[in-house]
């Protein structure tokens, strides 16, 4: 038998009311029931109701995290953000029909979690009111007519409004992309449109997954480090291609989004500001087309980083001028050793710390040689 949320709320309130009646009845066995007795019973009932509401919120949040994780995994089959796969012609024609059930589960989980959080807020407010009534009963005072209620308890939302709005917009864009794919759409165009929309949608849900507390603090730190390393490499490539002139800071901010959009517009791709497969291929094609000094400078710079890390014992790979995730991790290891933020990018802070370390090492290993005193002997 399926019990809806309204019935659950009614049963919870009925349970709390019964607790109050029982408590008052027990108090009455010992004598007259005072206003303090009634107020204390109310507080006890509301504390129990809050505990139950918090347990319901925990369960609903866990269910949402599980459902959203399954939805993200389903999206990744087409987005290739987490794991690279190879969707077939049938996948594009079906337009992700296998996403329907995980999507519904994720939204139902989100709705249930939000409802559970509202119940917690209500239970908190009712407990505040009960405690205020108990305080008045203990002091013998009574609330004056028209006296304002206690301030509403502050409750942190499950996720920032901007994150939720981003998911809503991405879902809308995804639906629009699907409706735009027909039997007459060329397969290449259909693949690009579908991948572009699903990548944006997957990124939006990944952000929601993190913001809703579905990962541990340690996992969040690792995810942020990986995102920073990815964005740093992207910014460097966009700068080499002439689309980005901002700071190489590893932050996927408005300037980076505008640079990606400019690249997509120039390449005749859907303008989303998110790097999908087609956008990544277009960027690499432009970098290869540049060739000459720009490509050589990039290779030489990367090779210099590899050689420096090899001399310091942080890199055991080839010195080939190819920037890889392993090289990013090596840079991060050096940064940890130097005591600077492990961004994975050779930034100004890293270079300054490196030079400072070299100077300190040189001073420690090369003490000043004493200057001999002038001779006072008459000997030749």
C-alpha positions, 0 to 999 in steps of 0.5 A: 500500500502506497502512503502519500506524503500528506497522509504521512504528515497527518499520521505524524501529527496524530502521533504527536497529539497522542503523545501529548494526551498520554503525557497529560493523562499520566500527569493527571494520575498524580494530581491536577494537571498544571499549565507547566505540565501541559507545556512540558508535554508539548515540548517533549512531543515536538522534540520527538516530532523533530527527531522523526522529521530529521530522520525522514530527511536523512532517508530522503536525502540518501534516496535522492543521492542514489537516484541522482547518481544513477541518472548521472551514470546514465547521462555519462553514457552519452556525455563521456564526461566521466568515462569515454564510451562510443554511442551507436547510431541507434543511441542517437536515433533513440535519443537517450530513451533509456534516460527516462526512468533514471530521470524520473527517479532523480526528480521524484527523489529531489521532490521527496527530499525537499518535502522532507526538508519542509517538514523539518522546518515546520517541526523546528518552528513548532518546537520553538513555539512549544518552548516559548509556551513552556517559558511563559508557563514557568514564569506565570506570564501569558502571551499578549494578544497580537504578540508576534510569533518567534522568528522562523528557524533558519534552514539551509536549502538542499542546494543553492537556487542557482544550481537548481536553476541551472539543472532546470535550464539544462533539462529544458535545453536537453528536451529542446535538443531532442525535439529538434532531432528528426529522421531528416536530421543528418547523423553528424548534426544529430550526434553533435546536438545530442552530445552538446545538450547531454554534456551540459545536462550532466555537468549541471547534475554533477554540480547539484550532486556535490552541492546537495551534500551527496559526496564527502568533504574529501571527495569534494576536494578531489573533485574540485582539484580535478575540475581546476586542473581540467579548466586550467588546461582548457584555458591554456589551449583556448588562449593559444587558439586566441579565444581567451585572454583572461587569467589562467586560474582554473576557474570556469567563470564567465570569461572561460564560458565566453571563450568556449562560446566564441570557439563554438560559434566560429566552428558552427557548433551549438553555442552552450559554453560547455565543452562537448566532444565536437567542441573539444575536437574543434579546439584541437583542430585549431591548435594543430592548424596553428602549428609553427611558433605557437605549437612549438612554444607550447611543446617547449614550455611543457617539455621544460616543465617535465624536465624540471620535475624530472630533475626534482624527482617528481616526474618519471615520464617522458620529456615529450612536450605533451601535457597529460593528467599525470603531469598535472598530478606531478605539478600538484605534488611539487606545489604541495612540497612548496607549500602553495595551492595545488592547482596543477598549473605552473602559476606565479605563486608556484614559480616564486615559491620554486625560486625561493626554495632554490635560493634557500638551498643555495645559501644553505649549501654555499656558506661564505668563505672567510677572507684571509687577513692581510699579512703583516710579515716582512717576508717577501 
